Amino acid sequence: MATIKIQITGMTCVNCANAIEKNVLKIQGVTSSKVSFADCCGVFEVQNDEDINKIKDKVKKLGFGVVNNYDELEAAQNKNAINLKNRLIVSAILSVIIMVFEMNSYETLYKSLALFILTSIVIFYCGFDFFNHAMKSIKNSNYDMNVLITLGVSAAYIYSIFAFCFSNLMPEAMKYLYFSSCSMIITFVLLGKFLEERSKKSARNYIKALMDLSPKSALVLQKDGTTAPILVNDLKLGDIVVVKSGYALPCDGVIISGGAEIDASMLSGESMPVFKSVGDTVNAGTLNTNGYINIKVTKLSGDSLISVILELLLEASTKKMPIARLADKVANIFVPLVVFIALGTFALWSLCGEPFNGILAAVSVLIISCPCALGLATPIAIVVGISQSAKNGIIIKNPQILEILGDAKYAVFDKTGTLTKGQISVVSSNLDDESLKIVANAANLSEHPVSKAISEFAKEYIDKNVIYTYENIPGMGISAEHSEILIGNEKLLNSFNVFLDSEQKESIQKVLDSGLGVVLVALGFKYTGFIAISDTLKDDALQSISAVKSFGVTPIMLTGDNEKIAKIVAKELGIDEVIAGVLPSKKFEVIENLKKEGIVIFVGDGINDALALKSADIGIAMSSGSDIAKDAGDIVLIKNNLLSVAYSLYLAKRNMKTIKQNLVWAFVYNIVCIPVAAGVLYPVFGLLLNPMYAALAMSISSFSVVLNSLRLKFVKNVFEH
């Protein structure tokens, strides 16, 4: 089984994407077919890689184009936009001339012939794509916007030709030419498509900006100390890349020399540059605003963070939410229904003795009811939404969860590494300065996380000239200077015949009861004191829990730590429900039980969280966590900022609100406009809609849906510090 992704050009509405999906799925060997109209991308699961040629051939037979990559897609879209603009200009100019001719009441053969020729140019040159796609759509049993436009324009055009050529056979009341309506319909539809295309391009700007972010070449440090330019795709693991001030980083890696202020705003959403020095990890696409650094390549270009983000964004944009699939189904049923309504309208008018009005009303019904707005209601909002979240360091891998995220009942948080920093630090000590100095120099010899925390806490006491004999005792601690220095647990001290009295034990127990850990110290085979340690809370943990609560979501802590420590941490954060001392399999059971009560979010970072992340309705993984956890999550928090959980909830609610607004507008528009186009107002007000105004109304409807979706680009992260 293989996954094939191709870029598709020439799609004019969501029904085009549906037609490709449906027809490609009929190809033997294709097991899944997903096409995004908004992102011009198709993702297909096939049994063999060779099936890609069959898919491309089928797409081309349907009347669409296939390009090899995003750059070619952009070039094709730019070319299409220019052609669209040129045809719009020609159509608008000729339509104005046609209208001026028609307004002249003096009828001549030459005037009618000129109208016919100019209108034919507008229809068959400017509107050629509509007719071309309509024919191929009908051939493949797909009824889209192009079919309605073609039927509407053709009806008015053929009627006008008949009135022009056989006027002597028609009643006086029906000897009207509607060439101007035909041309204006094409003009207004082209205008709508042009504005829509520009808006779609705006919605995809972030994805394009990310692609342009990473440089195509890098300066590699040679063995002789010189530098040589090389293509980024040719970089190898371990290469040393030189990045000067003002240049973008070409690779993911670790700084091995120098220091610089790095602007990572496009990747993480951080507004201010952050100083990075030796040992710090940096990413391709970020900008060296001030400094000089040498970077050791740790990831190939295809595995870099920016490549992963792009892959996730492009993959997410092809996935459809349930509400989008519903809209697609309605759009496919809607077109045949509209044709039926148009025929019924003509028949009813004819029975009333007004066949001429019947033709106009039927044409207006066909034009005004194009399902563009309905088809655009969801995909444009999805593309804007996932791009906006990515700008704020939130990668939504599965946009389907946007539909349920805003209705979440529980937000379950792992403790270590998620709510806490996952780094041990010293909180306090009852050792005197001299004892602390001895302990710090001994601990500095060990690589154990506890030893590192002690060394960091008392780093001013460390003397590099002091060298102790040293032994690490697994599970107990360290021994130095022939056991004269003991740092560890009570078991370590007891093994060297150092025992605690009741008063000392009581003092230590008080520290343990407060939720802290203790490291015991014995110097000269005599208990000297203790060092209190803790895994500290993340800076934004308290604010994040409060923000989650503000959305009516109940936070729960789910951890493998002991219950006493977990409850102390939970109390500090304002979390009322704690489930502690659980194994990964137990976490899965807890999530499954909670899901019976409502929608569950799980936020975690470790390998042991992967099962819970996958089990939850919405899995949110920290970028700093394991690759397994990130693969299992529906959302990845690039900034590792817990406040991003609250922003995800906020953005999901805004996204769904926008989609629902779009759908309501699209449905209400058709419910109101179709009867008006059919002539329901004529008996009372004598109002019958002209087909060209129907085309204008249809274009405005589609454009308004796109503009409403683009408002999501301005949704600010109200939870930023």
C-alpha positions in Angstrom: 0.0 0.0 0.0 1.3 3.4 -0.9 0.2 7.0 -0.6 0.3 9.3 -3.7 0.0 13.0 -3.6 -0.5 15.1 -6.7 -1.2 18.8 -7.4 -4.2 19.4 -9.6 -5.0 22.5 -11.7 -8.2 23.7 -13.4 -10.7 22.9 -10.6 -13.4 25.6 -10.6 -15.7 24.5 -7.7 -16.0 21.8 -5.0 -17.9 19.5 -7.4 -14.8 19.3 -9.6 -12.9 17.9 -6.6 -15.8 15.5 -5.9 -15.8 14.3 -9.5 -12.1 13.6 -9.4 -12.5 11.7 -6.1 -15.4 9.6 -7.4 -13.8 8.7 -10.8 -10.3 8.0 -9.5 -11.8 5.7 -6.9 -13.2 3.5 -9.7 -9.6 2.8 -10.9 -8.6 -0.8 -9.9 -5.9 -0.6 -7.2 -7.0 2.7 -5.7 -8.3 2.2 -2.2 -8.8 5.8 -1.1 -9.3 9.1 -2.9 -9.3 12.6 -1.2 -9.2 15.8 -3.2 -9.1 19.4 -1.8 -10.6 22.1 -4.0 -9.3 24.8 -1.6 -5.7 23.5 -1.8 -5.7 22.0 -5.3 -4.2 18.8 -3.9 -5.2 15.2 -4.2 -4.1 12.3 -1.9 -4.7 8.8 -3.1 -3.9 5.4 -1.4 -2.9 2.8 -4.0 -1.8 -0.8 -3.9 1.2 -0.1 -6.3 3.2 3.0 -7.0 2.7 2.3 -10.8 -1.0 3.3 -10.3 0.0 7.0 -10.2 0.1 7.1 -14.0 -3.5 5.7 -14.2 -4.6 8.4 -11.7 -2.9 11.2 -13.7 -4.4 10.0 -16.9 -7.9 9.9 -15.4 -7.5 13.4 -14.0 -6.5 14.7 -17.4 -9.4 12.9 -19.1 -11.7 14.7 -16.7 -10.4 18.0 -18.0 -8.0 19.0 -15.3 -4.2 19.4 -15.2 -1.5 17.7 -13.2 1.7 19.3 -12.0 4.7 17.8 -10.2 5.1 20.1 -7.2 3.9 23.2 -5.4 6.0 25.6 -7.4 4.6 24.3 -10.7 1.1 24.5 -9.1 1.7 28.1 -8.2 3.0 28.9 -11.7 -0.1 27.2 -13.2 -2.4 29.2 -10.9 -0.6 32.5 -11.7 -1.0 31.7 -15.4 -4.7 30.8 -14.9 -5.2 34.1 -12.9 -3.7 36.1 -15.7 -5.9 34.3 -18.3 -8.9 34.8 -16.1 -8.2 38.5 -15.7 -7.7 38.9 -19.5 -10.9 37.1 -20.3 -12.7 39.1 -17.6 -11.5 42.4 -19.2 -12.4 41.3 -22.7 -15.8 40.1 -21.5 -16.5 43.3 -19.6 -15.6 45.6 -22.5 -17.6 43.6 -25.0 -20.6 43.3 -22.6 -20.7 47.1 -22.2 -20.7 47.5 -26.0 -23.4 44.9 -26.4 -25.6 46.7 -23.7 -25.1 50.0 -25.5 -26.2 48.5 -28.8 -29.2 46.9 -27.2 -30.3 50.2 -25.5 -30.5 51.7 -29.0 -34.1 51.0 -29.9 -33.5 51.3 -33.6 -33.4 47.7 -34.9 -31.4 46.8 -38.0 -30.1 43.5 -39.4 -26.5 44.8 -38.9 -27.1 45.7 -35.3 -28.5 42.2 -34.5 -25.7 40.6 -36.4 -23.1 42.6 -34.5 -24.7 41.6 -31.2 -24.7 38.0 -32.2 -20.9 38.1 -33.2 -19.8 40.0 -30.0 -21.9 37.8 -27.8 -20.5 34.7 -29.4 -16.9 35.9 -28.7 -17.8 36.5 -25.1 -19.4 33.0 -24.7 -17.0 30.9 -26.7 -13.8 32.7 -25.9 -14.3 34.3 -22.5 -16.6 31.5 -21.2 -15.0 28.6 -23.0 -13.8 26.9 -19.8 -17.3 26.8 -18.4 -18.6 25.0 -21.5 -15.6 22.7 -21.7 -15.8 21.6 -18.1 -19.6 21.3 -18.3 -19.4 18.8 -21.2 -16.8 16.7 -19.4 -18.8 16.9 -16.1 -22.0 15.6 -17.8 -20.0 12.9 -19.6 -18.8 11.7 -16.1 -22.3 12.1 -14.5 -21.1 15.0 -12.4 -23.3 18.0 -12.3 -21.5 21.1 -11.1 -21.5 24.9 -11.3 -20.3 24.7 -14.9 -23.4 22.7 -15.9 -25.8 25.3 -14.5 -24.0 28.2 -16.1 -23.8 26.4 -19.4 -27.5 25.6 -19.4 -28.5 29.1 -18.3 -26.3 30.9 -20.9 -27.1 28.4 -23.6 -30.9 28.8 -23.1 -30.7 32.6 -23.3 -28.2 32.5 -26.2 -30.2 29.9 -28.3 -33.5 31.8 -27.6 -31.9 35.1 -28.8 -30.5 33.4 -32.0 -34.0 31.9 -32.7 -35.6 35.4 -32.1 -33.0 36.9 -34.4 -33.2 34.3 -37.3 -36.9 33.5 -37.1 -38.5 36.6 -35.8 -41.3 36.3 -38.3 -42.4 33.0 -36.7 -42.6 34.4 -33.2 -45.4 36.5 -31.5 -44.6 40.2 -31.2 -44.3 39.9 -27.4 -41.5 37.4 -27.6 -39.3 39.1 -30.3 -36.6 40.1 -27.8 -32.9 39.6 -28.0 -31.1 38.7 -24.7 -27.6 38.8 -26.0 -26.6 41.3 -23.3 -27.9 38.9 -20.6 -25.7 36.1 -22.0 -22.6 38.3 -22.0 -23.2 39.9 -18.6 -23.8 36.4 -17.1 -20.3 35.3 -18.3 -18.8 38.6 -17.1 -20.3 38.4 -13.6 -19.3 34.8 -13.2 -15.8 35.5 -14.4 -15.6 38.4 -11.9 -16.7 36.2 -9.1 -14.2 33.5 -10.0 -11.4 36.0 -10.3 -12.1 37.5 -6.9 -12.5 34.0 -5.5 -9.2 32.8 -6.9 -7.4 35.8 -5.4 -9.0 35.1 -2.0 -8.1 31.4 -2.1 -4.5 32.5 -2.9 -4.6 34.7 0.2 -5.8 31.8 2.3 -2.8 29.7 1.1 -0.2 32.4 1.6 1.2 30.9 4.9 1.9 27.6 3.2 3.7 29.4 0.3 5.6 31.6 2.8 6.8 28.5 4.6 8.0 27.0 1.3 9.9 30.2 0.5 11.4 30.4 4.1 14.2 27.9 3.9 17.2 28.8 1.6 18.0 26.5 -1.3 21.8 26.5 -0.6 24.1 26.4 2.4 27.7 27.3 3.2 29.5 24.2 4.3 32.7 24.4 6.3 35.5 22.4 4.7 38.4 20.6 6.4 40.8 23.3 5.4 38.7 26.0 7.1 37.3 27.4 3.9 33.5 27.4 3.0 31.8 26.1 -0.1 28.2 26.6 -1.3 26.1 23.4 -1.6 22.5 22.7 -2.3 20.5 22.1 0.9 19.2 18.8 -0.5 22.8 17.6 -0.8 23.6 18.2 2.9 24.7 15.1 4.9 24.3 14.4 8.6 27.3 15.7 10.4 28.2 18.5 7.9 29.1 21.8 9.5 27.1 24.8 8.1 28.1 28.4 8.5 25.3 31.0 9.0 26.1 34.7 9.1 24.0 37.5 10.5 21.0 38.3 8.3 20.8 34.9 6.7 18.2 32.2 7.1 19.2 28.8 8.5 19.3 26.1 5.8 19.1 23.1 8.1 18.0 21.6 11.4 21.0 21.1 13.7 23.0 21.9 16.9 25.2 25.0 17.3 28.8 23.9 17.8 30.3 27.4 17.9 29.3 31.0 18.2 26.0 32.5 19.2 23.2 34.4 17.5 19.7 35.9 18.1 17.3 33.6 16.2 14.0 34.8 14.9 11.7 31.8 14.8 8.4 33.7 14.4 7.3 31.9 11.2 7.7 28.5 12.7 6.7 29.0 16.4 4.9 32.3 16.5 7.4 33.7 19.0 7.4 37.4 18.5 10.9 38.2 19.8 14.3 36.7 18.6 15.8 34.3 21.1 19.6 34.1 21.8 21.0 30.6 20.9 24.5 29.5 21.7 26.6 26.3 21.7 24.5 23.2 22.4 21.2 24.7 21.4 19.0 23.2 18.7 18.0 25.4 15.8 15.7 24.8 12.8 15.8 25.5 9.1 13.8 28.5 8.0 14.6 30.5 11.1 16.5 33.8 10.7 19.9 34.7 12.2 19.2 38.4 13.0 22.5 39.1 14.8 25.5 36.9 15.3 27.7 34.2 13.7 27.2 30.5 14.2 28.4 27.1 13.0 25.7 24.4 12.9 26.2 20.6 12.9 23.5 19.1 10.6 21.3 16.6 12.6 18.4 16.2 10.2 18.3 15.9 6.4 16.2 18.5 4.6 13.3 16.2 4.1 13.1 15.5 7.9 13.6 19.1 9.1 10.9 20.7 11.3 9.8 23.1 8.4 9.4 20.1 6.1 7.4 18.2 8.7 5.1 21.2 9.3 4.6 21.7 5.5 3.8 18.0 5.1 1.3 18.1 7.9 -0.4 21.3 6.6 -0.7 19.9 3.1 -2.0 16.6 4.4 -4.5 18.4 6.7 -5.9 20.6 4.0 -7.0 17.5 2.0 -8.9 16.0 4.8 -12.6 16.7 5.1 -14.7 17.4 8.2 -18.0 15.6 8.5 -19.8 18.8 8.0 -17.9 19.4 4.8 -18.8 15.9 3.5 -22.5 16.7 4.2 -22.2 20.0 2.2 -20.5 18.1 -0.7 -23.4 15.6 -0.8 -26.0 18.4 -0.8 -24.1 20.2 -3.6 -24.2 17.0 -5.8 -27.9 16.5 -5.2 -28.6 20.2 -5.5 -27.7 20.6 -9.2 -30.1 18.1 -10.7 -32.7 19.4 -8.3 -32.2 23.0 -9.7 -32.5 21.7 -13.3 -35.8 20.1 -12.3 -37.0 23.4 -10.7 -36.0 25.4 -13.8 -37.9 23.1 -16.0 -40.9 23.3 -13.7 -40.7 27.0 -13.7 -40.8 27.2 -17.4 -43.7 24.7 -17.6 -45.7 26.7 -15.0 -45.1 30.0 -16.8 -46.1 28.4 -20.1 -49.3 27.1 -18.6 -50.1 30.6 -17.5 -49.6 31.8 -21.1 -46.2 33.5 -20.5 -43.6 31.2 -22.2 -41.2 34.2 -22.7 -41.2 35.0 -19.0 -40.9 31.2 -18.4 -37.6 31.2 -20.4 -36.2 34.2 -18.5 -37.2 32.8 -15.1 -35.8 29.3 -15.9 -32.5 30.8 -17.0 -32.4 33.0 -13.8 -33.0 29.9 -11.7 -30.2 28.0 -13.3 -27.8 30.9 -12.9 -28.6 32.2 -9.4 -28.6 28.8 -7.8 -25.0 27.7 -8.6 -23.8 25.8 -5.5 -20.4 27.7 -5.3 -21.1 29.3 -1.9 -22.2 25.9 -0.5 -19.1 24.2 -1.8 -16.8 27.0 -0.5 -18.4 27.2 2.9 -16.1 24.7 4.6 -12.8 24.2 2.6 -11.7 27.8 2.6 -12.4 28.1 6.3 -10.4 25.0 7.0 -7.4 26.2 5.0 -7.4 29.6 6.7 -8.0 28.0 10.1 -5.1 25.5 9.9 -2.8 28.2 8.5 -3.7 30.6 11.2 -3.0 28.0 13.9 0.3 27.1 12.3 1.3 30.8 12.5 0.8 30.5 16.3 2.9 27.3 16.6 0.0 24.9 16.5 0.0 22.2 13.8 -3.4 20.7 13.3 -2.8 17.3 11.6 -6.4 16.4 11.4 -8.9 19.2 10.7 -11.8 16.9 11.4 -11.2 17.4 15.1 -12.0 21.1 14.7 -15.7 20.1 14.5 -15.6 18.5 18.0 -12.8 20.3 19.7 -15.0 23.2 20.7 -17.5 20.8 22.4 -14.9 19.0 24.6 -16.0 18.1 28.1 -12.7 16.9 29.6 -9.1 18.0 29.1 -6.8 15.3 30.5 -3.2 16.4 31.2 -0.1 14.3 31.8 2.0 15.7 34.6 5.7 15.2 33.9 6.9 17.1 30.9 3.5 18.5 30.1 2.3 20.5 33.2 5.8 20.4 34.7 9.1 21.1 33.0 10.2 17.5 33.3 13.6 18.8 34.7 14.6 18.3 38.3 15.7 21.4 40.2 16.8 22.1 43.7 14.2 23.9 45.8 16.1 24.3 49.1 18.7 22.8 51.4 19.5 22.8 55.1 23.2 22.3 54.5 25.7 25.0 55.5 27.9 26.6 52.9 30.9 24.5 53.6 29.0 21.2 53.3 27.2 22.4 50.2 30.5 23.2 48.6 31.8 19.6 49.2 28.5 18.2 47.9 28.5 20.4 44.8 32.0 19.4 43.8 31.2 15.7 44.3 27.9 15.9 42.4 29.6 17.7 39.5 31.4 14.4 38.7 28.1 12.7 37.9 25.8 12.8 34.8 22.7 11.8 36.8 19.8 14.4 36.5 19.7 14.8 40.3 23.5 15.5 40.4 23.2 18.0 37.6 20.4 19.8 39.5 22.6 20.0 42.6 25.6 21.3 40.5 23.4 23.9 38.9 22.0 25.0 42.3 25.4 25.4 43.9 27.5 26.2 40.8 29.3 29.2 42.5 30.9 26.6 44.9 32.3 24.4 42.2 36.1 24.4 41.9 37.4 22.6 38.8 40.7 22.0 40.6 39.0 19.8 43.2 39.1 16.2 42.1 37.4 13.5 44.2 37.5 9.7 43.8 34.0 8.9 42.7 31.6 5.9 42.5 28.0 5.8 41.2 25.8 3.3 43.1 22.8 2.5 41.0 19.4 3.0 42.8 21.0 4.6 45.8 23.2 7.6 44.9 26.9 8.4 44.7 29.9 7.9 47.0 33.1 10.0 46.9 36.4 10.2 48.6 36.3 6.6 49.8 32.7 7.0 51.1 33.6 10.0 53.1 31.0 11.8 51.0 27.6 10.1 50.5 24.8 11.7 48.5 21.6 9.8 47.9 18.7 8.0 49.7 18.4 6.5 53.1 19.3 3.1 51.8 22.7 4.4 50.7 23.4 5.9 54.1 22.3 2.7 55.9 24.6 0.6 53.7 27.5 2.6 55.1 26.2 2.3 58.7 24.8 5.9 58.8 21.4 5.9 60.4 18.8 8.6 61.0 17.2 9.3 64.4 13.5 9.9 64.9 13.9 13.7 64.9 15.8 13.7 61.6 13.3 11.4 60.1 10.4 13.6 61.2 12.1 16.7 59.6 12.6 14.8 56.3 9.0 13.5 56.3 7.6 17.1 56.5 9.5 17.9 53.3 8.2 14.8 51.7 4.6 15.6 52.8 4.9 19.0 51.0 5.3 17.2 47.7 9.1 17.5 47.4 11.8 14.9 47.0 14.8 14.7 49.2 18.5 13.8 48.7 20.3 12.9 51.9 23.9 13.9 52.6 26.4 12.3 55.0 29.9 13.6 55.4 32.5 11.7 57.4 30.0 8.9 57.9 27.7 11.2 59.8 24.3 12.5 58.6 24.7 16.2 57.7 21.4 17.3 56.1 19.3 17.1 53.0 18.6 18.8 49.7 15.0 19.3 48.6 14.3 18.7 44.9 11.3 19.1 42.7 10.0 19.0 39.1 8.9 22.6 38.7 5.7 23.7 37.1 5.8 25.2 33.6 5.5 29.0 33.7 2.2 29.0 31.9 0.6 25.9 33.5 -1.6 27.8 36.0 -2.8 30.3 33.4 -3.5 27.5 30.9 -5.6 25.5 33.3 -7.6 28.6 34.2 -8.1 29.3 30.4 -9.3 25.8 29.7 -11.8 26.1 32.6 -13.1 29.3 31.1 -14.3 27.3 28.1 -16.4 25.0 30.3 -13.9 22.2 30.0 -13.0 20.1 33.1 -9.2 19.6 33.6 -8.0 16.2 34.9 -4.5 15.2 35.8 -3.5 11.7 34.7 -0.1 10.6 35.8 2.1 7.7 36.8 3.5 9.6 39.7 2.5 8.8 43.3 -0.8 10.2 44.4 0.5 12.5 47.2 2.9 14.5 44.9 0.3 14.5 42.1 -2.4 16.0 44.4 -0.1 18.7 45.6 0.7 19.8 42.0 -3.0 19.6 41.1 -4.0 21.8 44.0 -1.4 24.4 43.0 -2.9 24.4 39.5 -6.5 24.4 40.5 -7.2 20.9 39.1 -9.8 19.1 41.3 -9.7 15.6 39.8 -6.4 13.6 39.9 -5.8 10.0 38.7 -2.3 9.0 39.8 -0.1 5.9 39.9 -1.3 4.6 36.5 0.5 2.6 33.9 0.1 3.5 30.1 -2.4 0.7 29.7 -4.4 2.1 32.6 -4.3 5.6 31.0 -6.0 4.1 28.0 -8.8 2.6 30.2 -9.3 5.9 31.9 -9.7 7.8 28.6 -12.1 5.2 27.3 -14.3 5.5 30.4 -14.3 9.3 30.2 -15.3 9.2 26.5 -18.6 7.6 27.6 -19.4 10.9 29.4 -18.3 13.3 26.7 -15.6 14.5 24.2 -12.1 14.0 25.7 -8.9 15.9 25.0 -5.6 14.3 26.1 -2.4 16.4 26.3 0.9 14.6 26.7 4.5 14.3 25.5 6.0 10.9 26.4 6.1 7.5 24.7 3.9 6.2 27.6 1.3 8.8 26.5 1.0 7.5 22.9 -1.8 5.1 23.7 -3.8 7.7 25.5 -3.2 10.3 22.7 -4.5 7.9 20.1 -7.5 6.8 22.3 -8.7 10.3 23.1 -11.2 12.1 20.8 -8.5 14.8 20.4 -4.8 14.1 21.1 -2.5 17.1 21.7 1.2 16.3 21.7 4.1 18.6 22.8 6.8 19.1 20.1 9.5 18.5 22.8 8.1 15.1 23.4 8.8 11.7 21.8 8.3 11.2 18.0 5.8 8.4 18.9 3.7 10.8 20.9 3.8 13.4 18.1 2.8 10.8 15.5 -0.2 9.7 17.7 -1.5 13.3 18.3 -4.0 15.1 16.2 -2.4 18.4 17.2 1.3 19.2 17.8 2.3 22.2 19.8 5.5 23.5 18.2 6.2 26.1 21.0 5.5 23.6 23.8 3.3 26.3 25.2 0.4 25.0 27.3 -1.6 28.2 26.5 -1.8 26.8 23.0 -4.3 24.3 24.2 -6.7 27.1 25.2 -6.0 28.9 21.9 -6.8 25.7 20.0 -10.2 25.5 21.7 -10.8 29.2 20.9 -9.8 28.9 17.3 -11.9 25.7 16.8 -15.0 27.5 18.1 -14.3 30.5 15.8 -13.7 28.1 12.9 -16.9 26.2 13.4 -18.8 29.4 13.9 -17.5 30.7 10.6 -18.3 27.4 8.7 -21.9 27.4 10.1 -22.3 31.1 9.1 -21.2 30.2 5.6 -23.5 27.2 5.4 -26.5 29.2 6.8 -25.8 32.0 4.3 -25.5 29.6 1.4 -28.7 27.8 2.3 -30.7 31.0 3.0 -29.4 32.6 -0.1 -30.7 29.7 -2.3 -34.0 29.4 -0.3 -34.7 33.1 -0.9 -33.2 33.6 -4.3 -34.5 30.6 -6.2 -38.2 31.5 -5.7 -37.4 35.1 -6.6 -35.7 34.0 -9.8 -38.6 31.7 -10.6 -40.9 34.8 -10.5 -42.7 34.4 -7.1 -42.7 38.2 -6.8 -44.2 38.8 -10.2 -47.9 38.4 -9.4 -47.7 41.0 -6.5 -44.9 43.4 -7.5 -44.5 42.7 -11.2 -40.9 41.9 -10.6 -39.1 39.3 -12.7 -35.3 38.9 -12.2 -33.1 39.5 -15.2 -30.6 36.6 -15.8 -27.6 39.0 -15.7 -28.6 40.2 -12.2 -29.0 36.6 -11.2 -25.4 36.0 -12.3 -24.2 39.0 -10.2 -26.1 37.8 -7.1 -24.5 34.3 -7.5 -21.0 35.8 -7.7 -21.6 38.1 -4.7 -22.8 35.1 -2.7 -19.7 33.0 -3.4 -17.3 35.9 -2.8 -19.0 36.8 0.5 -18.5 33.2 1.8 -14.8 33.5 0.9 -14.4 36.9 2.6 -16.1 35.6 5.7 -13.7 32.7 5.9 -10.7 35.1 5.5 -11.7 36.9 8.6 -10.1 33.9 10.5 -6.8 35.3 9.4 -7.3 38.1 11.9 -8.2 36.0 14.9 -5.5 37.0 17.4 -4.0 34.7 20.0 -5.6 36.3 23.1 -3.7 33.8 25.3 -0.2 35.0 24.4 1.9 36.5 27.3 
